[in-house]
Amino acid sequence: MPTLGPSLLFAAGLTLGVGAGVFYPRKPTSPSSQSVQLPPPPPEGGKQESRALVQTATGSVILAHGFPGPTPDILKRTAYTAAYDRRLRHPAWTAEHLTATSLAKTPPPSAPGVQPVPLDTARKADTTPSGDKVIVKGDRSKSVFMEDDGIPEVFRAKLQDYFKSGYDRGHMVPAADAKISQKAMDETFYLSNIAPQVGDGFNRHYWAYLEDFCRRLTTNFEDVYVFTVPLYLPEQHRDGKWRVTYEVIGNPPSVSVPTHFAKVILASRPDFSYPQKPSSSSTFNPAHPSTSSNTIKELAMGAFVLPNKEIPDQADLRSFIVPVEQVEKAAGLQLFNAETKGRSRQLCAVTQCQVIVRRFDDARKSIGKK
């Protein structure tokens, strides 16, 4: 059985639609049968040549004023990577890699019989001593929502767009996933990481429970890879026809409101049914020094699609399970290659898929009334 380490999973195994051709080279075709081939989008948003060469069946055409698009803005942040959709004014997808260390939690044992790292030791990975004080690296109270000046102004989501819109500024990568530094947490508050979400019953409640579920997976898995994907799904109307209907907010209206949101998860841990290879270096994951990067991994994969509306606290998380391929087809993405899918077990078959209800906002409201 082939081996697959954490870094290889994220760098090569998770094949995104924007880079699938790199991992699946195509056979050369003759000029007569070649279809129109557009140049690839630039690696960073807004950076493109003044001239673009487009290959056609009969030769090539030069677009003297540059490639018109569509151009995704690839955003490489401290704690996540994202692709920004200029037309919808929110991310097309976000990708993040969660570990117990990155979240300052107690890591799971690296092998049978190995004691977990003590909680106070694990927490030190997320704190910096300063005299007698201990300063938490990421403090949400110091972060504010801000427009992303790395996105061309004409395509940028604005703070004003959300003002009195009736929607929350919903994080695609939650701030709680970026505690590694203040800079990392601040970057989650860029509007390029935000999409309009129903507040009460969704963003402040069930969606937050799902985000917490993703973080809790790091207590059972060494590496958790999370894709968050806004979706626009069709609904059947009374005339029997299927239509995609969604709201657009802002003045002028420019920020689209997704009908659904997906969390697609790939979790990995050492497969102890095979001999484990000791690591010669602990630089990749200090919390698990006994796990080699080429250790055979047990993989678990799951996808959840939630409607952008109020969801009862008692709703079963398993009721939102969908095939990963369904998310990929709806979003026009290829999140994982066939080999990774074939090796992965259903996430909810190997771990308890259950949210923990925490109504912190309601508690604060009740305290305020006293």
FENKA-V950466 format. One record per residue. RES is the residue in one small letter. PHI is phi in whole degrees, -180 to 180 (* if undefined). PSI is psi in whole degrees, -180 to 180 (NA if undefined). OMEGA is omega in whole degrees, 0 to 359 (none if undefined). Layout:
res={RES:RES}
phi={PHI:PHI}
psi={PSI:PSI}
omega={OMEGA:OMEGA}
//
This chain:
res={m:p:t:l:g:p:s:l:l:f:a:a:g:l:t:l:g:v:g:a:g:v:f:y:p:r:k:p:t:s:p:s:s:q:s:v:q:l:p:p:p:p:p:e:g:g:k:q:e:s:r:a:l:v:q:t:a:t:g:s:v:i:l:a:h:g:f:p:g:p:t:p:d:i:l:k:r:t:a:y:t:a:a:y:d:r:r:l:r:h:p:a:w:t:a:e:h:l:t:a:t:s:l:a:k:t:p:p:p:s:a:p:g:v:q:p:v:p:l:d:t:a:r:k:a:d:t:t:p:s:g:d:k:v:i:v:k:g:d:r:s:k:s:v:f:m:e:d:d:g:i:p:e:v:f:r:a:k:l:q:d:y:f:k:s:g:y:d:r:g:h:m:v:p:a:a:d:a:k:i:s:q:k:a:m:d:e:t:f:y:l:s:n:i:a:p:q:v:g:d:g:f:n:r:h:y:w:a:y:l:e:d:f:c:r:r:l:t:t:n:f:e:d:v:y:v:f:t:v:p:l:y:l:p:e:q:h:r:d:g:k:w:r:v:t:y:e:v:i:g:n:p:p:s:v:s:v:p:t:h:f:a:k:v:i:l:a:s:r:p:d:f:s:y:p:q:k:p:s:s:s:s:t:f:n:p:a:h:p:s:t:s:s:n:t:i:k:e:l:a:m:g:a:f:v:l:p:n:k:e:i:p:d:q:a:d:l:r:s:f:i:v:p:v:e:q:v:e:k:a:a:g:l:q:l:f:n:a:e:t:k:g:r:s:r:q:l:c:a:v:t:q:c:q:v:i:v:r:r:f:d:d:a:r:k:s:i:g:k:k}
phi={*:-67:-99:-150:-89:-59:-68:-67:-57:-76:-81:-127:-71:-86:-86:-79:-59:-74:-136:-62:-62:-67:-97:-126:-62:-93:-70:-62:-117:-73:-55:-72:-103:-77:-86:-62:-118:-85:-66:-67:-66:-67:-66:-122:-60:83:-104:-149:-72:-74:-127:-128:-103:-111:-80:-127:-66:-106:148:-135:-124:-98:-92:-61:-108:99:-74:-73:118:-71:-121:-80:-89:-84:-107:-104:-102:-63:-110:-162:-125:-145:-119:-94:-94:-67:-76:-88:67:-156:-62:-77:-165:-130:-133:-144:-120:-105:-136:-61:-67:-65:-98:59:-112:-72:-68:-71:-61:-83:-157:-57:88:-82:-76:-68:-65:-57:-59:-65:-70:-64:-67:-63:-67:-116:-133:-128:-69:-143:67:-91:-97:-121:-99:-70:-64:-112:-118:-60:-65:-93:-98:-134:-65:-151:-72:-96:-75:-81:-95:-51:-55:-68:-107:-86:-73:-113:-59:-63:-61:-93:-65:54:-83:88:-120:-79:-84:-86:-68:-84:-101:-68:-60:-66:-87:-125:-86:-62:-163:-65:-61:-62:-69:-58:-67:-74:-96:-63:-66:-73:-110:-120:-140:-65:-132:-60:-80:-67:90:-130:-58:-86:-133:-63:-64:-66:-65:-67:-61:-64:-59:-61:-68:-67:-62:-71:-81:-117:-128:-69:-131:-127:-107:-125:-105:-114:-133:-68:-130:-127:-105:-74:-132:-79:-96:-62:-82:88:-90:-100:-138:-100:-123:-149:-88:-127:-110:110:-139:-71:-58:-146:-97:-81:-105:-60:-81:-146:-134:-118:-116:-115:-124:-125:-117:-136:-156:-58:-91:-78:-78:-119:-60:-94:-95:-66:-87:-84:-148:-108:-71:-73:-141:-57:-71:-132:-66:-86:-99:-79:-66:-105:-66:-66:-109:-91:-111:-135:-131:-154:-133:-128:-119:-115:-71:-81:-160:-63:-122:-61:-57:-82:-61:-78:-56:-64:-71:-101:-69:-137:-63:-57:-61:-67:-67:-60:-66:-68:-94:73:-123:-119:-80:-137:-82:-64:-64:-64:-62:-67:-86:-91:-92:-67:-55:-76:-90:-119:-148:-79:-90:-148:-88:-108:-81:-131:-95:-65:-66:-66:-65:-66:-63:-67:-66:-67:-80:-79}
psi={135:155:153:108:167:-45:-36:-37:-49:-36:-34:-36:-34:88:108:156:-32:-10:18:-34:-24:-36:-13:76:140:150:141:142:157:152:-32:-26:0:132:175:127:113:150:149:154:155:152:-26:140:140:-5:110:156:156:-18:143:135:118:120:135:176:-27:6:-140:152:133:122:100:-25:18:165:123:-20:-170:144:112:141:110:116:115:102:176:-43:-1:168:144:159:123:133:111:-30:-42:-17:34:171:143:-34:157:150:136:156:113:138:166:-36:-45:-26:2:42:170:119:153:159:147:-20:162:132:-9:132:140:156:134:148:-44:-31:-42:-37:-27:-23:-16:14:158:120:140:92:-126:-2:155:116:121:133:-44:116:110:-33:-17:-4:145:150:140:150:151:105:-1:-11:136:136:-38:-22:7:138:140:152:-37:-27:-31:-11:122:32:-19:0:149:155:94:123:134:-46:113:150:-34:-15:-4:52:0:-30:165:-37:-44:-43:-42:-37:-22:-12:2:141:-15:-8:13:146:150:128:146:134:-75:124:-11:-84:-42:-6:-93:-38:-39:-35:-39:-40:-41:-38:-43:-42:-38:-20:-23:-9:-16:-16:145:-43:132:119:127:124:132:127:114:141:155:99:144:155:138:129:177:-27:4:-8:152:132:150:115:127:159:154:128:168:170:100:158:124:-25:118:147:109:148:-27:165:142:142:120:126:136:119:142:151:160:138:102:4:-6:152:137:138:126:148:137:-13:144:21:-29:-47:87:-26:-18:66:-19:-5:118:154:-22:22:141:129:145:126:142:135:141:150:136:131:121:137:146:72:174:131:129:144:-33:0:137:123:-34:-20:-13:7:135:159:143:-37:-30:-40:-44:-43:-42:-35:-12:34:157:99:-36:151:170:-37:-45:-42:-42:-30:-12:141:163:128:-45:-3:-15:-6:159:113:92:135:155:121:122:106:63:-36:-38:-36:-40:-38:-43:-36:-38:-26:-16:NA}
omega={181:177:183:182:183:183:179:178:187:185:187:185:181:187:179:178:182:182:186:183:180:185:178:182:182:176:180:179:179:181:184:182:184:177:180:181:180:177:181:178:179:181:179:183:174:182:179:181:180:178:179:180:182:180:177:182:183:181:181:179:179:174:190:185:175:180:187:180:6:183:175:174:179:185:180:182:181:186:182:172:182:171:183:179:184:182:183:178:173:182:169:174:170:180:179:181:182:172:177:180:182:180:180:176:177:182:175:178:180:181:180:178:180:181:178:178:179:185:182:177:180:182:180:178:182:180:179:180:177:185:178:183:172:185:176:186:181:181:184:182:180:182:178:175:182:176:183:182:173:176:177:188:184:181:189:170:184:177:181:181:183:184:180:180:185:180:173:170:188:177:169:167:184:179:182:177:188:182:185:178:177:178:180:180:179:183:177:181:171:178:174:174:188:172:180:179:172:186:184:179:179:184:183:184:192:178:177:177:179:177:178:177:179:180:181:178:181:175:180:181:179:184:179:180:187:170:174:188:171:184:174:187:181:178:181:181:185:179:178:181:181:181:172:182:180:181:174:184:179:178:2:181:184:182:183:180:181:176:182:174:180:167:178:191:169:181:181:176:180:176:187:172:176:177:181:180:180:180:177:180:180:185:183:182:183:182:182:185:182:182:179:180:179:175:177:186:167:183:175:185:178:178:179:178:182:175:181:180:181:179:180:179:185:180:181:180:181:179:181:179:174:174:178:181:179:176:181:181:182:184:183:182:169:187:182:177:186:181:180:178:182:181:188:172:177:185:185:175:183:177:182:180:183:178:175:183:177:181:181:182:179:178:179:179:182:178:181:181:183:none}
//
